[in-house]
Amino acid sequence: MNAFRQVRAAPNLLTMLRLFVLPFLVIQILDHHWRIAFALLWIAGISDGLDGLLARALKQSTKLGEYLDPIADKALLSTLFLVLTHVGVIPLYVTVLVFSRDLGILLISTLLYVTNTLRDFRPTWLGKLSTAVQILAVLTVMTVQVFHPAGLVHARHWLLVAVAWLAPLSAAQYAWLVLRRINDSAQAGTATTSTAKPL
């Protein structure tokens, strides 16, 4: 599938819609128009769910979509953490821990890729859990700005605490697994060299 056809594929158009909505979502949050922001967030969330379903239903999975979808997700989540911290509804320390985790993983992955030490970077279960809790926390924070049930306010607090704990823990697990894989590869290489017969 050529580049133009990949861009026109329905799942990729939905992903790009998510990126298009993002600046308007930020503007509404900065202006404290929480109901509009809440609606825009749901549009972004629905588009995120639909693009994968359409890709499978229409058999329009593309290489562009494989890269574009996680980039759009990360851009949306990271931007929301920043702007919600700026307006004072997410504590600064939570966002610092989230960005420190992401930056640390990015630096490690880039260094290993550039040095050809490791090319396969698999997400960890704790990393997936951390991302899922971050998404749930952001949704809850936005919901509380529109509706104010006491139970949801308490849930927001504990979700943000969970985000703060899971961010460094998932980064530590990622670093440990990467180091173990590098060590296993080095040992396998040493074993191969030691058992090779001279010509």
SULGIMO-V121313 format. One line per field, one symbol per residue. phi: phi as a letter, one per 30 degrees, with the letter a starting at -180 (. if undefined). psi: psi as a letter, one per 30 degrees, with the letter a starting at -180 (. if undefined). Layout:
# SULGIMO-V121313
phi->???
psi->???
This chain:
# SULGIMO-V121313
phi->.dddddddeedddddddddddedddddddddicdddddddddddddddddddddeddchcdbdddddddddddddddddddddddddicbdedddddddddddddddddddddddidacccddcdddddeddddddddddeddddccbdedddddeedddddedddedddddddddddddddddddddddddddcdddd
psi->kleeeeefkeeeeeefeeeefeeeeeeeeeghieeeeeeeeeeeeeeeeeeeeeeeeghhkleeeeeeeeeeeeeeeeeeeeefeeggfkkeeeeeeeeeeeeeeeeeeeeeeeggekfjjkkleeeeeeeeeeeeeeeeeeeffelhkeeeeeeeeeeeeeeeeeeeeeeeeeeeeeeeeeeeeeeeeeeeeffkkk.
